[in-house]
């Protein structure tokens, strides 16, 4: 199997500035969704938690669909996870963005599960580069 749909072909191909910019944008978007989700899930529990998880899942699924690669999910997930970790660490004064309770834990674990699910999804038939569905 050769071409853009071959596993690992992004490592062997030429580096494209547009792809690098897209991945950098997804990294920043992941961080922004993490900040917004952390504020929403804490403000309107339990409805805010559902909205935050839907937004997080939408980001990861949209990144997968937009880039067409599993690597497209990795960059927003890295930005999301790093931001969540930084926001969950309290300051020396005792301030922290995440309150104690089950909501922040569900947001962190649920978002991580969504990132893994989106990164490991298979492509639907007919969306890849090489083969066509049978009968077409």
Residue pairs with C-beta under 8 A, 6 or more apart in sequence:
1 7
1 130
2 9
3 9
3 129
3 130
4 13
4 129
5 128
5 129
5 130
6 129
10 19
10 69
10 71
22 66
22 67
22 72
23 67
23 71
23 72
23 75
24 75
26 63
26 67
26 72
26 75
26 76
26 79
27 75
27 76
27 78
27 79
28 79
29 59
29 63
29 76
29 79
30 59
30 75
30 76
30 77
30 78
30 79
30 80
30 81
30 83
31 79
31 80
31 82
31 83
33 55
33 56
33 59
33 76
33 80
34 56
34 79
34 80
34 81
34 83
34 84
34 87
34 111
35 83
35 87
36 52
36 55
37 52
37 53
37 55
37 56
37 107
37 111
38 52
38 84
38 87
38 97
38 98
38 104
38 107
39 97
40 48
40 51
40 52
40 55
41 48
41 49
41 51
41 52
41 53
41 103
41 104
41 107
42 48
42 97
42 98
42 99
42 103
42 104
44 51
45 101
45 103
46 103
49 103
49 106
49 107
52 107
53 106
53 107
53 110
53 111
53 114
56 80
56 107
56 110
56 111
56 114
56 115
57 111
57 114
57 118
59 76
59 80
60 73
60 76
60 77
60 114
60 115
60 117
60 118
60 119
61 118
63 72
63 73
63 75
63 76
63 118
64 70
64 72
64 73
64 118
64 119
64 121
66 72
68 123
68 127
70 119
70 120
73 115
73 118
73 119
74 119
76 115
77 115
77 119
80 111
80 115
81 111
81 112
81 115
84 107
84 108
84 111
87 96
87 97
87 98
88 96
88 97
88 98
88 104
88 108
89 96
90 96
98 104
125 133
126 132
126 133
126 136
